[in-house]
Amino acid sequence: MQRLFLIFILSLAAGCATPPPAPPRTVNLIVFPGGFNWPIWVAQEKGLFVKHGIDLVVTPTPSSVFQLTNLIGGKFDIAMTAIDNLIAYREGQGEEPVPGPDLFAFMGGDNGFLRLEALPEIKNIKDLKGKTVSVDARTTGYAFVLFEMLERGGLRLDQDYKVERAGGVLQRFQALMEKKHAATLLLSPFELQAEAKGFRRLGNATDVLGAYQGLVGGARKSWADANRGAVVGYIRAFSEAVDWLYDPRNRNEAVAILRKNISSMPEQVAQSTYGVLLSPTEGFQKKARIDLEGVRTVLKLRSKYAEPRKTLTDPSKYYDDSFYREAMR
């Protein structure tokens, strides 16, 4: 009788035991190289992706064309990319004729940290007349920001200067350092490294355009709907990493993580990068919250410069907030 009772108790305990956690879901992320990946590096270092059920595999991209065409093709699951890229390929205005009808953003990242940097001898925008400026792709990314900044500085597109495709921000930075082009848009902290070598800043995009949405977390809607837990987990991990970065008590460790991932970055530049990317007013978007007014600015620029010409006005068409709302519960 006692033996039967013991077996009964053990069977009850077994039935009430907590099942083992599911193994982390592999998520393939593609990013542009640069210090703006700081939250991702922190989340990896602190185990935040694993905490939220994700085994993250990160791949750097050489260009927006490579990033977007492979995101559309299913090689990658999530991209940290300019929302302009997602909109362009969704609207059939991408650099390559590859349609991405279900591309969308599910969280914010930053305002782009866009700085117009030029050769040391270029004193102002008008000095770029007759010169060549570089972009990643002419029809996507931040090219339209560059065109607008130059127009407001008095230069006409395709009349007063030439445009050359040079690849992502790392490739454009290297080309500028080699003085292959007169100017380009750099993303922080690349401008700090350029200015340390004597290159000249001609302006900041947000000073010219106002609110602007830069990097976002983006994916194919079909994949996101089928992997909702992974998207929600990604948002949570990224948001927690941004919170951690903004805590001043973590500054020294944060700078160490930055330099671990960019080994060539001097300590002084890393400290300056902290001040830029974690600025209280213009740093990483807290809680990974998207700036819809900034998206409207992106749409205005696409309506002005993109081909085929379309009037784009509705940010909600390209952003599904249901993933974000679930992540913030």
Stockholm file with secondary structure:
# STOCKHOLM 1.0

chainA/1-329         MQRLFLIFILSLAAGCATPPPAPPRTVNLIVFPGGFNWPIWVAQEKGLFVKHGIDLVVTPTPSSVFQLTNLIGGKFDIAMTAIDNLIAYREGQGEEPVPGPDLFAFMGGDNGFLRLEALPEIKNIKDLKGKTVSVDARTTGYAFVLFEMLERGGLRLDQDYKVERAGGVLQRFQALMEKKHAATLLLSPFELQAEAKGFRRLGNATDVLGAYQGLVGGARKSWADANRGAVVGYIRAFSEAVDWLYDPRNRNEAVAILRKNISSMPEQVAQSTYGVLLSPTEGFQKKARIDLEGVRTVLKLRSKYAEPRKTLTDPSKYYDDSFYREAMR
#=GR chainA/1-329 SS CHHHHHHHHHHHHHHHSCCCCCCCEEEEEEECSSGGGHHHHHHHHTTHHHHTTEEEEEEECSCHHHHHHHHHTTSCSEEEEEHHHHHHHHTTCSSSSCCCTTEEEEEECCCCCEEEEECTTCCSGGGGTTCEEEESCTTSTTHHHHHHHHHHTTCCBTTTBEEEECCSHHHHHHHHHTTSSSEEEEETTHHHHHHHTTCEEEEEHHHHHCSCCCEEEEEEHHHHHHTHHHHHHHHHHHHHHHHHHHCGGGHHHHHHHHHHHSTTCCHHHHHHHHHHHTCTTTSSCGGGCCCHHHHHHHHHHHHHHCSSCCCCCCGGGGBCTHHHHHHTC
#=GC SS_cons         CHHHHHHHHHHHHHHHSCCCCCCCEEEEEEECSSGGGHHHHHHHHTTHHHHTTEEEEEEECSCHHHHHHHHHTTSCSEEEEEHHHHHHHHTTCSSSSCCCTTEEEEEECCCCCEEEEECTTCCSGGGGTTCEEEESCTTSTTHHHHHHHHHHTTCCBTTTBEEEECCSHHHHHHHHHTTSSSEEEEETTHHHHHHHTTCEEEEEHHHHHCSCCCEEEEEEHHHHHHTHHHHHHHHHHHHHHHHHHHCGGGHHHHHHHHHHHSTTCCHHHHHHHHHHHTCTTTSSCGGGCCCHHHHHHHHHHHHHHCSSCCCCCCGGGGBCTHHHHHHTC
//
